[in-house]
Amino acid sequence: MMSGRLFVVAALMAAMLGALRLSANTDYAPRVTLDSLPVQISDWSGRSLALDSADEGALRADSYVLRTYTRGASSFELFVAYYATQITGRTMHSPLNCLPGSGWSWEERNRRAVDLPTGRVIEINRNRAVRDNQALDIYYWYQSRTRVVASDYVNKLVLMHDALTRGRSEAALVRVVAARTRLGPASIQDAESFIRQAYLALARVLPE
């Protein structure tokens, strides 16, 4: 059963890379500067941060933003990486691959449906990583134009479809992180309140 899944994943990756190679010379997505994302999002106030040069070089994004947004006692780290053209060696990577190996382990991995002010419902990932007495609640999704995808594999299929049918492969990885102690769980209500506003702000920045 596992070998069959691995074969499907390998075939999917090969097809996606082939599609991205085919579209590399025709991708016409406009360049986006995520610096235009408001520092003040609704009643959340942001403070800009930066990756170190090594992490920024490994990211290879066309644009990224890293900020801490606060409202009262609530604080969330927002990271967005935008790729105008995804080709071999320059694609988005799942946040699930970042923490393991540095002492963190996954305690929860699930999905959340978030109601937007527009009446639309989007599905995103909500995971919890733990290390000693620390905990991180990590929300993430893939956003391109007006589309939101939670699944890493479905996102690869969507990119492959866009590359083949539209000659475009742009998308953004959006990650929201809340740090808490094991005794102080993050508020899902606060997180979703911020995510609603962050999604709307990003939808105005990302290309159609």
C-alpha positions in Angstrom: 0.0 0.0 0.0 2.8 2.4 1.0 4.8 1.6 -2.2 1.7 2.4 -4.3 1.4 5.8 -2.6 5.1 6.5 -3.1 4.7 5.7 -6.8 1.7 8.1 -7.1 3.6 10.9 -5.4 6.7 10.3 -7.5 4.6 10.3 -10.7 2.9 13.5 -9.6 6.2 15.2 -8.9 7.6 14.1 -12.3 4.5 15.4 -14.1 4.6 18.7 -12.2 8.2 19.3 -12.9 7.7 18.5 -16.6 4.8 21.0 -16.7 6.8 23.7 -15.0 9.7 23.2 -17.4 7.2 23.5 -20.3 5.8 26.7 -18.9 9.0 28.4 -17.8 9.4 30.4 -20.9 5.8 31.5 -21.2 4.9 32.4 -17.7 3.6 36.0 -17.7 2.5 36.5 -14.1 3.1 40.0 -12.9 5.8 40.6 -10.4 4.5 41.3 -6.9 6.2 43.1 -4.1 4.8 41.9 -0.8 6.1 45.0 0.9 2.9 46.6 -0.2 1.0 44.4 2.2 -0.3 46.8 4.9 1.6 47.0 8.2 -1.7 47.8 9.8 -4.3 45.1 9.0 -7.7 46.0 10.5 -6.9 46.4 14.2 -3.7 44.3 14.0 -0.4 46.2 14.1 2.6 44.8 12.3 6.3 44.9 12.8 8.6 43.9 9.9 11.3 41.3 10.4 13.8 39.7 8.0 15.3 36.3 7.2 19.0 35.9 7.5 20.9 35.9 4.3 21.3 32.1 4.2 17.6 31.4 4.7 16.7 34.1 2.2 19.0 32.6 -0.4 17.5 29.1 0.2 14.0 30.4 -0.1 14.5 31.8 -3.6 11.1 33.6 -3.6 10.4 36.5 -5.9 9.1 38.4 -2.9 8.5 37.6 0.8 7.3 39.3 3.9 7.9 38.4 7.5 6.1 40.3 10.2 4.7 40.0 13.7 1.2 41.3 14.1 -0.3 42.1 17.5 -3.6 43.1 19.0 -3.7 43.5 22.7 -2.2 40.4 24.2 -2.5 38.3 21.0 0.5 38.1 18.7 1.0 36.1 15.5 3.9 35.8 13.1 2.9 36.1 9.4 5.2 34.8 6.7 4.3 35.0 3.0 6.5 33.8 0.2 5.4 34.6 -3.4 6.8 32.8 -6.5 5.9 34.4 -9.9 7.3 31.4 -11.8 8.0 28.0 -10.3 10.6 25.9 -11.9 12.9 23.1 -10.9 14.8 24.1 -7.7 12.6 27.1 -7.2 9.3 26.0 -5.8 7.3 26.3 -2.6 8.0 23.8 0.2 5.6 22.6 2.9 6.1 24.1 6.4 5.7 20.5 7.6 9.3 19.8 6.4 10.9 22.7 8.3 10.6 21.9 12.0 11.2 18.2 12.4 14.9 17.5 13.0 15.4 20.6 15.1 13.9 19.1 18.2 10.3 19.8 17.4 7.7 17.1 16.9 4.1 17.3 15.6 1.5 16.8 18.2 -1.6 17.7 16.1 -2.1 17.9 12.3 -5.6 18.8 11.1 -7.6 21.2 9.0 -9.9 24.2 9.9 -12.7 25.7 7.9 -12.5 29.5 8.3 -15.5 31.8 7.6 -14.6 35.0 5.8 -16.4 38.3 6.1 -17.4 37.9 2.5 -19.4 34.7 3.3 -16.9 32.5 1.7 -15.4 29.5 3.6 -11.8 28.5 3.1 -10.0 25.4 4.4 -6.5 25.8 5.9 -4.1 23.6 7.8 -3.8 23.9 11.6 -0.9 22.0 13.2 0.7 22.0 16.6 4.5 21.4 17.1 6.0 20.9 20.6 9.4 20.9 22.1 10.1 20.7 25.8 7.5 23.1 27.4 7.1 25.1 24.2 4.4 24.8 21.6 3.8 26.4 18.2 0.4 26.6 16.5 1.1 26.7 12.8 -1.6 27.6 10.3 -0.8 27.6 6.6 -2.3 27.5 3.1 -1.4 28.1 -0.5 -3.0 31.2 -2.1 -3.1 32.3 -5.7 -5.5 34.8 -7.2 -8.8 34.1 -5.4 -8.0 30.4 -4.7 -7.0 28.8 -1.4 -5.6 25.3 -1.2 -4.7 23.5 2.0 -3.3 20.2 0.7 0.3 20.1 -0.3 -0.4 17.5 -3.0 -3.5 19.2 -4.4 -1.5 22.4 -4.6 1.0 20.6 -6.8 -1.8 19.4 -9.1 -3.3 22.9 -9.3 0.1 24.3 -10.3 0.6 21.7 -12.9 -2.9 22.4 -14.3 -2.2 26.2 -14.4 1.2 25.7 -16.0 -0.3 23.5 -18.8 -3.5 25.4 -19.4 -2.6 29.0 -18.6 1.1 29.2 -18.9 1.3 30.5 -15.4 2.5 28.9 -12.1 2.5 31.8 -9.6 1.3 31.2 -6.0 2.1 32.2 -2.5 2.7 30.2 0.6 1.0 31.8 3.7 2.0 30.8 7.2 0.7 32.1 10.5 2.5 31.0 13.7 1.5 31.5 17.3 4.0 30.7 20.1 2.7 29.4 23.4 3.8 27.4 26.4 2.4 23.9 26.8 0.2 25.3 29.6 -1.1 28.2 27.6 -2.8 27.1 24.4 -3.2 29.6 21.5 -6.6 31.0 21.0 -8.2 29.6 17.9 -10.7 32.5 17.9 -7.9 35.1 17.9 -5.9 33.2 15.2 -8.9 32.9 12.9 -9.8 36.6 13.5 -6.3 37.5 12.2 -6.4 35.0 9.4 -9.6 36.4 8.0 -8.1 39.9 7.8 -4.8 38.7 6.5 -6.5 36.7 3.7 -8.4 39.8 2.6 -5.3 42.0 2.6 -3.4 39.4 0.6 -6.2 39.0 -1.9 -5.8 42.7 -2.8 -2.0 42.3 -3.3 -1.7 39.0 -5.2 -2.3 39.2 -9.0 -5.5 38.2 -10.7 
